[in-house]
């Protein structure tokens, strides 16, 4: 942000002082105040203050009305179908997908997931349906009531068992006496 430059006919008599006050938030926005002072042996003092303002010109954004908005700073995971199994075990986000977040230095984005599992009791290929709710929160933005901005998205995960059971019986007769 530049250095202080002293112009004086007796530069050897000058002592340059510098005080920096950082008033930026955890989100990187706010001000930095730099105060330079020149002290001379003849007691002629001068000060100069520089105020540097840090703004977030591109805040974290998600379009609440369009989950596929190309301007979003998140890419939501697609719905997922697990075939050939009948248990929800192993269906963690590494397999089913997770949101991809794009944030910058002035964002502080958190991510959470909650699962609701619905077992099916009918005979059929459907075993479970999981509704995975993803919640994204930006700690650097608030609404008009002071609450952090949050967005949610529901990912549908279906667990299907389309493999028919197989029964094997002995091929030779069994005789009991």
LINQUI-V846625 format. One record per run of one state. SS is the DSSP state (alpha for helix, beta for strand, coil for the rest). FROM is the first residue (numbers start at 1). TO is the last residue. Records with the same first field share a line. If there is no record, write none. Layout:
SS: FROM-TO ; FROM-TO
//
This chain:
coil: 1-10 ; 25-29 ; 41-44 ; 55-73 ; 76-79 ; 84-92 ; 97-99 ; 102-108 ; 120-125 ; 143-147 ; 161-177
alpha: 11-13 ; 93-96
beta: 14-24 ; 30-40 ; 45-54 ; 74-75 ; 80-83 ; 100-101 ; 109-119 ; 126-142 ; 148-160
//
